[in-house]
Amino acid sequence: QVQLVESGGGLVQAGGSLRLSCAASGSIFRINAMGWYRQAPGKQRELVATITRGGITNYKDSVKGRFTISRDNAKNTVYLQMNSLKPEDTAVFYCNADVQNEQGVHDYWGQGTQVTVSS
């Protein structure tokens, strides 16, 4: 089994910053891509940012220049630094990891962490 535990969400004023962390643990041989997704009330879950094991990143257009994804492969952890936050960034943020273990390669999700940006 693999567990992803997110932390770092909270309430912040517009223009503020938050840093999310997601640590993976359990049966892990190797983690390939990792990413952050978000789901706002009444909307579908959407991709925010992804990062390959080698550090290649991809971002949703609306967060480019404001959010930075990074990872520590030794700690099986992915981070999301969010600056210049806007009320429209309010959502539950989920981390995702493509994990290789004795059961093969599977996608795993964290439980989500709430980010609320007040105007």
N, C-alpha and C positions, 0 to 999 in steps of 0.2 A: 504493500500500500504506500501511497505517496500523499503527503499533506502539504498544502500551500497555506501559509498564514500571513495575512496582510496586516499592516499597521501604519499609522501616521495620518489617518483621515481626521476630519474635524470641521469646525466652523471657522471661517476666516472672512475678513472684509474684502471687498473688491480691490484688486491691486496687490493683495497679499500673496504669500507663498506657503506651500506645504510640500513635504517630502514623504512620499509613500515608499514603504518597503514590503517585500514579499519574500519569505524564506521557505524554501522547499526542503522537506525531510522525508525519511523513509527509505524504501527500496529504490535506489537511484544508481544506475551505472554512469549515465551521462545525460545532461540536459541540453537539448538542441536550442531551438528558438524559445524565447520568453517574451511575454508581452503584457500590456495593460489594455483593458477594455473598460467601458463605462456604460451605464444604463440610467437614463433620466426617467422620471415618472411619466408613464404613458408612451414611452418610446422604446425602440428596439435597442438591444445591446450593440455598441459600435466599437470599432478598433480605435485606440488612441495612439499607441506606439508599440513597435516590436523591435527586438534586438536579437541578432544571431549569436551563436556561441563565439564567433570571431569578432563581434562588435559592430556589425553592420546594422544601421538603424533605419526605421521607417516611421513616419509620423502622419497623423491625420492633418490635413491642411490647416484647420483652424487652430491647431496647437503649435504649429511650427514657429520656432523662435521664442516660445514661452515655456515649453515643456522639454525636459531632457531625460531620456531613458538611459540607464547604465546597468551594469551587472558585475557581480563578483563571482566568478566561476568556482573559486575555492570554497566559497560560503553558500553556493547554490542560491544566491539571492539576487533579486532584481529590484531596481529603484526607479522612482519617477519623481524628478524634481519639477515642481509646478510653480512657475512665477507669473506675475501679472494676471492673477486669477480673475475671472469674470463670472457674473451670476449664471451665465449659460453653461459654465463648467460644472454646476451642481449636478451630482449624480452619485450612484454607487459605483465605485471603481473595483474591478476584479482583475486579479493577475492570472496569467495562463502560462503553462509550461509544457513543452513537448519533451516528455521524459522517456528515456530508454532504460528498461530494467529487464529482469528475467522473464517478464511477461510480454516483452516486445516493446513497441513504441506507442505511447498513448498520450492523449491530451489530458491535463489536469487543471482544475480551477480552484481558486481560493474562494473563501466565503463572502468576500466583498467588504469594502470599507466605505463609509459614507463621507462624501466631501460636500460641504455646503458653503456657498459663497454668497454673502449678503451684499446688497447694493448700498 
